[in-house]
């Protein structure tokens, strides 16, 4: 299993460098499935463009970035020839709803079983934890989600964009749950390679 769960993409250049190491191919050969579905507002869409620019900045060719919106039932054939699934940030609840609705959760599972790489940004990182309820600290549950069980690829729930202002509400949230919470600043990422975990900062 190869997961790189970021708060803000490759804002820290070390994260972009680690991404290339994990994929293990020359940047110009890496093929990426790029999921912008979580981004609804204009601000969120701005950050999607920023993420794409960061991929280009580490040497990914634009023709090797395939945008896939989760607006239809997703089959594995749509991602089969790619090396990386890159899931952008935005509204976590909207993303979670679309991932379940389109069957993309099953696609991710098979993708990871084939030793390929998953990159999450913000909402895309929260999705992979045991529970997504922590997203309520920053996102509105616009889809009326009632089951907050995440995809469970890590037993740690991530809260992105962490700063001192967030401290009190994150600590309060920690007291009511029975799973670990990892707060990531925009310069940090959690790298998971099999059973090994590492904070990139």
MIMAR-337303 format. One line per 3 residues: number of its first residue (from 1); for each residue x, y, z of N, C-alpha, C. Coordinates in Angstrom, 2 decimals, always signed. Example, Ala and Ser with C-alpha at 12.3 -4.5 7.8 and 13.67 -1.06 7.14 Angstrom:
2
1) +13.19:-5.69:+7.80:+12.30:-4.50:+7.80:+13.20:-3.30:+7.80; +12.85:-2.25:+7.08:+13.67:-1.06:+7.14:+12.90:+0.03:+7.87
//
This chain:
201
1) +0.84:-1.20:+0.00:+0.00:+0.00:+0.00:+0.88:+1.25:+0.00; +0.61:+2.14:-0.92:+1.40:+3.37:-1.03:+0.46:+4.58:-1.00; +0.47:+5.27:+0.14:-0.38:+6.45:+0.31:+0.48:+7.64:+0.69
4) +0.23:+8.78:+0.05:+0.84:+10.04:+0.46:-0.31:+11.00:+0.75; -0.56:+11.21:+2.03:-1.72:+12.00:+2.46:-1.25:+13.37:+2.89; -1.58:+14.37:+2.10:-1.08:+15.72:+2.31:-2.18:+16.65:+2.82
7) -1.75:+17.76:+3.37:-2.68:+18.80:+3.77:-2.95:+19.75:+2.59; -1.88:+20.08:+1.86:-2.00:+21.10:+0.81:-1.16:+20.75:-0.42; -1.14:+19.48:-0.79:-0.39:+19.10:-1.98:+1.11:+19.23:-1.78
10) +1.78:+19.76:-2.78:+3.24:+19.85:-2.75:+3.71:+21.26:-2.37; +2.95:+21.92:-1.50:+3.35:+23.26:-1.07:+4.76:+23.23:-0.48; +5.07:+22.16:+0.22:+6.44:+21.91:+0.68:+7.13:+21.08:-0.41
13) +8.18:+21.61:-1.04:+8.86:+20.88:-2.13:+9.34:+19.49:-1.75; +9.62:+19.27:-0.45:+10.06:+17.93:+0.00:+8.98:+16.88:-0.28; +7.73:+17.29:-0.21:+6.63:+16.35:-0.44:+6.58:+15.95:-1.91
16) +6.77:+16.92:-2.80:+6.82:+16.62:-4.22:+7.98:+15.69:-4.57; +9.11:+15.92:-3.91:+10.29:+15.08:-4.14:+10.02:+13.66:-3.66; +9.40:+13.53:-2.50:+9.09:+12.21:-1.95:+8.09:+11.49:-2.85
19) +7.13:+12.22:-3.40:+6.15:+11.66:-4.33:+6.85:+10.95:-5.50; +7.83:+11.62:-6.09:+8.56:+11.03:-7.22:+9.32:+9.78:-6.79; +9.88:+9.81:-5.59:+10.60:+8.63:-5.07:+9.65:+7.44:-4.93
22) +8.48:+7.70:-4.38:+7.52:+6.62:-4.10:+7.00:+6.00:-5.39; +6.73:+6.84:-6.39:+6.23:+6.30:-7.66:+7.33:+5.49:-8.35; +8.56:+5.99:-8.27:+9.69:+5.21:-8.77:+9.83:+5.16:-10.28
25) +9.32:+6.18:-10.95:+9.47:+6.28:-12.41:+9.93:+7.69:-12.74; +10.54:+7.90:-13.90:+10.86:+9.26:-14.31:+9.57:+10.09:-14.39; +9.66:+11.34:-13.94:+8.47:+12.19:-13.87:+7.71:+12.25:-15.20
28) +8.44:+12.32:-16.31:+7.77:+12.47:-17.61:+7.01:+11.21:-18.04; +7.25:+10.09:-17.32:+6.54:+8.85:-17.66:+5.35:+8.57:-16.74; +5.23:+9.34:-15.66:+4.18:+9.08:-14.67:+2.81:+9.52:-15.20
31) +1.85:+8.61:-15.10:+0.48:+8.90:-15.56:-0.44:+9.01:-14.36; -1.21:+10.09:-14.32:-2.00:+10.43:-13.14:-3.49:+10.56:-13.46; -4.31:+9.95:-12.60:-5.76:+10.20:-12.61:-6.01:+11.31:-11.60
34) -6.56:+12.41:-12.05:-6.69:+13.63:-11.25:-8.17:+13.86:-10.94; -8.52:+13.80:-9.65:-9.93:+13.86:-9.23:-10.23:+15.22:-8.58; -10.95:+16.13:-9.28:-11.25:+17.44:-8.72:-12.64:+17.53:-8.07
37) -13.32:+16.40:-7.92:-14.74:+16.36:-7.55:-15.08:+17.10:-6.26; -14.18:+17.10:-5.29:-14.48:+17.73:-3.99:-14.63:+19.24:-4.10; -14.02:+19.83:-5.12:-13.99:+21.29:-5.25:-15.30:+21.83:-5.82
40) -16.01:+22.59:-5.00:-17.31:+23.14:-5.41:-17.24:+24.66:-5.55; -16.63:+25.32:-4.55:-16.57:+26.78:-4.56:-15.43:+27.26:-5.47; -15.46:+28.53:-5.79:-14.41:+29.11:-6.64:-13.05:+29.03:-5.95
43) -13.04:+29.22:-4.63:-11.77:+29.13:-3.89:-11.21:+27.72:-3.97; -12.08:+26.72:-3.80:-11.64:+25.33:-3.88:-11.12:+25.00:-5.28; -11.78:+25.54:-6.29:-11.35:+25.29:-7.67:-10.00:+25.95:-7.96
46) -9.75:+27.08:-7.31:-8.45:+27.74:-7.44:-7.34:+26.80:-6.95; -7.60:+26.13:-5.82:-6.58:+25.22:-5.27:-6.41:+23.96:-6.11; -7.46:+23.56:-6.79:-7.33:+22.43:-7.74:-6.34:+22.80:-8.84
49) -6.47:+24.01:-9.37:-5.54:+24.46:-10.41:-4.12:+24.53:-9.86; -3.99:+24.97:-8.60:-2.69:+25.05:-7.95:-2.07:+23.64:-7.84; -2.88:+22.67:-7.49:-2.38:+21.29:-7.38:-1.89:+20.78:-8.74
52) -2.64:+21.09:-9.77:-2.25:+20.66:-11.12:-0.93:+21.32:-11.52; -0.81:+22.60:-11.19:+0.43:+23.32:-11.51:+1.62:+22.72:-10.76; +1.38:+22.26:-9.53:+2.46:+21.64:-8.76:+2.92:+20.33:-9.40
55) +1.97:+19.57:-9.94:+2.33:+18.33:-10.65:+3.18:+18.64:-11.87; +2.78:+19.66:-12.61:+3.58:+20.08:-13.77:+4.96:+20.54:-13.32; +4.99:+21.18:-12.15:+6.24:+21.72:-11.61:+7.26:+20.66:-11.24
58) +6.79:+19.44:-10.92:+7.75:+18.37:-10.59:+8.07:+17.52:-11.82; +7.55:+17.94:-12.98:+7.96:+17.28:-14.22:+6.92:+16.38:-14.87; +5.69:+16.33:-14.31:+4.64:+15.52:-14.93:+4.20:+16.22:-16.22
61) +4.03:+15.46:-17.29:+3.56:+16.04:-18.56:+2.06:+16.27:-18.49; +1.62:+17.40:-19.04:+0.18:+17.72:-18.97:-0.68:+16.66:-19.63; -0.17:+16.05:-20.71:-0.95:+15.02:-21.41:-1.05:+13.73:-20.60
64) -0.23:+13.62:-19.54:-0.28:+12.44:-18.67:-1.15:+12.65:-17.43; -1.83:+13.80:-17.36:-2.76:+14.06:-16.26:-4.18:+13.95:-16.81; -4.86:+12.91:-16.44:-6.22:+12.67:-16.93:-7.22:+13.06:-15.84
67) -8.04:+14.08:-16.14:-9.05:+14.54:-15.18:-10.24:+13.58:-15.21; -10.63:+13.13:-14.03:-11.77:+12.22:-13.93:-12.72:+12.75:-12.87; -13.91:+13.15:-13.29:-14.92:+13.62:-12.36:-15.79:+12.46:-11.92
70) -16.11:+12.42:-10.66:-16.92:+11.32:-10.12:-18.41:+11.66:-10.30; -18.80:+11.76:-11.56:-20.19:+12.11:-11.88:-20.90:+10.98:-12.63; -20.28:+9.79:-12.64:-20.85:+8.62:-13.29:-20.27:+7.38:-12.63
73) -20.85:+6.25:-12.89:-20.33:+5.00:-12.33:-18.93:+4.75:-12.89; -17.95:+4.61:-12.01:-16.56:+4.49:-12.43:-16.15:+3.03:-12.55; -15.59:+2.68:-13.69:-15.07:+1.32:-13.87:-13.54:+1.35:-13.76
76) -12.96:+0.22:-13.40:-11.51:+0.17:-13.22:-10.76:+0.48:-14.50; -11.38:+0.18:-15.62:-10.71:+0.42:-16.91:-10.35:+1.90:-17.11; -11.07:+2.79:-16.42:-10.81:+4.23:-16.56:-9.51:+4.66:-15.89
79) -9.00:+3.83:-14.98:-7.77:+4.19:-14.26:-6.65:+3.18:-14.46; -6.95:+2.08:-15.14:-6.05:+0.92:-15.18:-4.65:+1.24:-15.71; -4.54:+2.17:-16.65:-3.22:+2.42:-17.26:-2.46:+3.55:-16.56
82) -2.92:+3.95:-15.38:-2.27:+5.05:-14.65:-1.46:+4.53:-13.48; -0.52:+5.37:-13.02:+0.36:+5.03:-11.92:-0.12:+5.61:-10.59; -0.88:+6.69:-10.68:-1.24:+7.47:-9.49:-2.70:+7.90:-9.57
85) -3.41:+7.80:-8.45:-4.68:+8.49:-8.28:-4.42:+9.67:-7.36; -4.77:+10.86:-7.82:-4.53:+12.10:-7.08:-5.90:+12.73:-6.79; -6.28:+12.78:-5.51:-7.61:+13.27:-5.13:-7.48:+14.63:-4.46
88) -8.02:+15.65:-5.11:-7.91:+17.03:-4.64:-8.81:+17.32:-3.44; -8.58:+18.49:-2.85:-9.36:+18.92:-1.70:-10.65:+19.63:-2.10; -11.38:+20.02:-1.06:-12.68:+20.67:-1.25:-13.60:+20.23:-0.13
91) -14.86:+20.00:-0.45:-15.82:+19.57:+0.57:-15.72:+18.06:+0.77; -15.31:+17.65:+1.95:-15.07:+16.23:+2.24:-16.35:+15.40:+2.10; -17.46:+15.95:+2.53:-18.72:+15.19:+2.53:-19.23:+14.97:+1.10
94) -19.05:+15.98:+0.26:-19.43:+15.83:-1.15:-18.55:+14.78:-1.81; -17.25:+14.86:-1.55:-16.31:+13.89:-2.12:-16.67:+12.47:-1.66; -16.88:+12.30:-0.36:-17.19:+10.99:+0.22:-18.46:+10.41:-0.41
97) -19.47:+11.25:-0.54:-20.73:+10.81:-1.13:-20.52:+10.33:-2.57; -19.76:+11.09:-3.36:-19.54:+10.74:-4.76:-18.66:+9.49:-4.90; -17.68:+9.34:-4.02:-16.82:+8.15:-4.05:-17.64:+6.89:-3.82
100) -18.54:+6.93:-2.84:-19.40:+5.78:-2.56:-20.42:+5.54:-3.68; -21.05:+6.63:-4.12:-22.13:+6.55:-5.12:-21.64:+5.98:-6.45; -20.42:+6.35:-6.85:-19.91:+5.96:-8.17:-19.13:+4.65:-8.16
103) -18.93:+4.08:-6.96:-18.14:+2.85:-6.86:-16.65:+3.09:-6.91; -16.26:+4.37:-6.76:-14.83:+4.69:-6.84:-14.05:+4.11:-5.66; -14.75:+3.85:-4.54:-14.08:+3.22:-3.41:-13.54:+1.85:-3.79
106) -14.28:+1.12:-4.60:-13.82:-0.21:-5.06:-12.66:-0.07:-6.05; -12.71:+0.97:-6.86:-11.63:+1.24:-7.81:-10.32:+1.54:-7.07; -10.41:+2.37:-6.01:-9.23:+2.69:-5.20:-8.63:+1.42:-4.61
109) -9.49:+0.55:-4.09:-9.03:-0.69:-3.46:-8.21:-1.52:-4.44; -8.74:-1.71:-5.63:-8.03:-2.52:-6.63:-6.74:-1.84:-7.07; -6.79:-0.52:-7.21:-5.63:+0.27:-7.62:-4.48:+0.07:-6.63
112) -4.80:+0.15:-5.34:-3.77:-0.01:-4.31:-3.27:-1.45:-4.25; -4.15:-2.39:-4.50:-3.75:-3.81:-4.51:-2.74:-4.10:-5.62; -2.75:-3.26:-6.65:-1.80:-3.42:-7.76:-0.52:-2.62:-7.52
115) -0.31:-2.21:-6.27:+0.92:-1.54:-5.85:+1.10:-0.17:-6.48; -0.02:+0.48:-6.77:+0.04:+1.84:-7.32:-0.13:+2.86:-6.20; -0.05:+4.13:-6.53:+0.08:+5.19:-5.52:-1.18:+6.04:-5.44
118) -1.58:+6.33:-4.20:-2.70:+7.24:-3.94:-2.15:+8.50:-3.29; -2.50:+9.66:-3.86:-2.16:+10.96:-3.27:-3.45:+11.65:-2.86; -3.51:+12.06:-1.60:-4.67:+12.82:-1.13:-4.26:+14.24:-0.78
121) -5.16:+15.17:-1.05:-4.97:+16.55:-0.61:-6.19:+16.92:+0.24; -5.96:+17.28:+1.49:-7.04:+17.74:+2.37:-8.20:+16.73:+2.42; -9.32:+17.03:+1.77:-10.46:+16.10:+1.76:-10.06:+14.72:+1.23
124) -9.18:+14.72:+0.24:-8.71:+13.46:-0.34:-7.89:+12.64:+0.64; -7.31:+13.30:+1.64:-6.57:+12.62:+2.71:-7.51:+12.14:+3.81; -8.45:+12.99:+4.20:-9.41:+12.63:+5.25:-10.17:+11.37:+4.87
127) -10.51:+11.27:+3.60:-11.26:+10.14:+3.05:-10.68:+8.78:+3.40; -9.35:+8.71:+3.51:-8.66:+7.42:+3.65:-8.58:+6.94:+5.09; -9.02:+7.74:+6.03:-8.95:+7.38:+7.44:-10.11:+6.52:+7.90
130) -10.20:+6.26:+9.20:-11.23:+5.40:+9.74:-12.60:+6.05:+9.77; -12.61:+7.39:+9.80:-13.85:+8.15:+9.96:-13.64:+9.55:+9.41; -14.65:+10.12:+8.75:-14.49:+11.45:+8.14:-15.16:+12.56:+8.95
133) -15.71:+12.22:+10.11:-16.49:+13.20:+10.87:-15.67:+14.43:+11.25; -14.36:+14.26:+11.39:-13.52:+15.39:+11.75:-13.62:+16.53:+10.73; -14.05:+16.20:+9.51:-14.22:+17.24:+8.47:-15.25:+18.28:+8.87
136) -16.11:+17.95:+9.83:-17.12:+18.92:+10.30:-16.47:+20.16:+10.90; -15.22:+20.04:+11.30:-14.52:+21.20:+11.87:-14.29:+22.29:+10.81; -14.34:+21.89:+9.54:-14.11:+22.88:+8.48:-15.10:+22.87:+7.35
139) -15.82:+21.76:+7.16:-16.72:+21.62:+6.02:-18.18:+21.48:+6.47; -19.09:+21.92:+5.61:-20.52:+21.67:+5.84:-20.88:+20.33:+5.24; -21.69:+19.58:+5.97:-22.16:+18.29:+5.46:-23.32:+18.55:+4.49
142) -22.98:+18.93:+3.28:-23.99:+19.34:+2.31:-24.74:+18.17:+1.69; -24.27:+16.95:+1.97:-24.92:+15.76:+1.38:-25.74:+14.97:+2.39; -25.78:+15.46:+3.64:-26.54:+14.74:+4.65:-25.99:+13.36:+4.94
145) -24.67:+13.25:+5.01:-24.03:+11.96:+5.31:-24.41:+11.53:+6.73; -24.79:+10.26:+6.89:-25.14:+9.74:+8.21:-24.15:+8.68:+8.69; -23.47:+8.03:+7.76:-22.44:+7.05:+8.12:-21.09:+7.66:+7.77
148) -20.31:+8.00:+8.79:-19.06:+8.72:+8.59:-17.85:+7.78:+8.48; -18.10:+6.49:+8.37:-17.00:+5.53:+8.27:-16.18:+5.79:+7.01; -14.89:+6.07:+7.19:-14.02:+6.35:+6.05:-13.61:+5.08:+5.34
151) -12.70:+5.21:+4.39:-12.27:+4.05:+3.61:-11.33:+3.14:+4.40; -10.75:+3.65:+5.49:-10.05:+2.80:+6.44:-8.69:+2.28:+6.01; -7.98:+3.02:+5.16:-6.63:+2.57:+4.77:-5.58:+2.95:+5.81
154) -5.96:+3.82:+6.73:-5.15:+4.10:+7.89:-6.09:+4.21:+9.09; -5.61:+3.84:+10.29:-6.46:+3.93:+11.48:-6.42:+5.32:+12.09; -5.74:+6.24:+11.41:-5.57:+7.61:+11.92:-6.41:+8.58:+11.08
157) -7.20:+9.40:+11.77:-7.98:+10.43:+11.07:-7.11:+11.69:+10.94; -7.10:+12.23:+9.75:-6.27:+13.40:+9.49:-7.10:+14.67:+9.53; -6.59:+15.67:+10.22:-7.18:+17.00:+10.14:-6.15:+17.92:+9.48
160) -6.45:+18.38:+8.26:-5.48:+19.18:+7.50:-5.54:+20.67:+7.86; -4.60:+21.42:+7.30:-4.55:+22.88:+7.46:-4.46:+23.30:+8.92; -3.73:+22.51:+9.70:-3.68:+22.75:+11.14:-2.84:+23.98:+11.47
163) -3.34:+24.78:+12.41:-2.56:+25.90:+12.97:-3.03:+26.11:+14.42; -2.43:+27.05:+15.09:-2.73:+27.25:+16.52:-4.20:+27.59:+16.76; -4.83:+28.26:+15.80:-6.25:+28.61:+15.96:-7.13:+27.38:+16.03
166) -6.67:+26.29:+15.40:-7.46:+25.05:+15.34:-7.29:+24.20:+16.61; -6.32:+24.54:+17.44:-5.91:+23.64:+18.52:-7.07:+23.25:+19.45; -7.81:+24.23:+19.94:-8.85:+23.95:+20.94:-9.94:+23.03:+20.39
169) -10.41:+23.32:+19.17:-11.51:+22.49:+18.65:-11.04:+21.08:+18.27; -9.78:+20.97:+17.83:-9.23:+19.63:+17.52:-9.09:+18.82:+18.82; -8.58:+19.45:+19.88:-8.42:+18.76:+21.16:-9.78:+18.33:+21.72
172) -10.78:+19.17:+21.55:-12.14:+18.84:+22.01:-12.68:+17.64:+21.23; -12.43:+17.62:+19.92:-12.89:+16.51:+19.08:-12.20:+15.21:+19.48; -10.92:+15.28:+19.77:-10.14:+14.09:+20.14:-10.75:+13.35:+21.33
175) -11.33:+14.13:+22.26:-11.86:+13.54:+23.50:-13.11:+12.69:+23.27; -13.77:+12.87:+22.13:-15.02:+12.13:+21.93:-14.89:+10.96:+20.96; -13.67:+10.68:+20.48:-13.50:+9.58:+19.52:-12.49:+8.56:+20.06
178) -12.53:+7.35:+19.50:-11.66:+6.28:+19.99:-10.59:+5.89:+18.98; -10.25:+6.82:+18.08:-9.19:+6.58:+17.10:-8.24:+7.78:+17.11; -6.99:+7.56:+16.70:-6.01:+8.65:+16.74:-6.33:+9.75:+15.71
181) -5.98:+10.97:+16.08:-6.12:+12.13:+15.19:-4.72:+12.67:+14.89; -4.43:+12.86:+13.63:-3.14:+13.46:+13.24:-3.41:+14.80:+12.58; -2.88:+15.85:+13.18:-3.05:+17.16:+12.54:-1.84:+17.46:+11.66
184) -2.13:+17.89:+10.45:-1.08:+18.22:+9.48:-1.14:+19.71:+9.14; -0.01:+20.37:+9.22:+0.06:+21.74:+8.69:+0.16:+21.64:+7.17; +0.08:+22.78:+6.51:+0.14:+22.77:+5.04:+1.52:+22.40:+4.51
187) +2.50:+22.30:+5.40:+3.85:+21.89:+4.98:+4.14:+20.43:+5.31; +3.12:+19.70:+5.76:+3.33:+18.32:+6.18:+2.50:+17.33:+5.37; +2.94:+16.08:+5.39:+2.19:+14.99:+4.76:+2.49:+13.71:+5.53
190) +1.56:+12.77:+5.48:+1.75:+11.45:+6.06:+2.00:+10.47:+4.92; +3.16:+9.82:+4.97:+3.51:+8.80:+3.98:+3.30:+7.43:+4.60; +2.52:+6.59:+3.94:+2.28:+5.22:+4.40:+2.75:+4.26:+3.31
193) +3.73:+3.45:+3.66:+4.24:+2.43:+2.74:+4.10:+1.09:+3.46; +3.07:+0.35:+3.11:+2.79:-0.90:+3.82:+2.46:-0.60:+5.27; +3.24:-1.16:+6.20:+3.03:-0.93:+7.63:+3.86:+0.22:+8.18
196) +4.64:+0.86:+7.31:+5.50:+1.95:+7.76:+4.83:+3.31:+7.55; +4.97:+4.16:+8.57:+4.42:+5.52:+8.48:+5.52:+6.54:+8.73; +5.46:+7.64:+7.98:+6.48:+8.69:+8.13:+5.83:+10.04:+7.89
199) +6.15:+11.00:+8.73:+5.68:+12.38:+8.51:+6.72:+13.11:+7.67; +6.30:+13.65:+6.54:+7.19:+14.47:+5.71:+6.96:+15.91:+6.13; +8.03:+16.61:+6.45:+7.89:+18.03:+6.85:+9.17:+18.79:+6.55
//
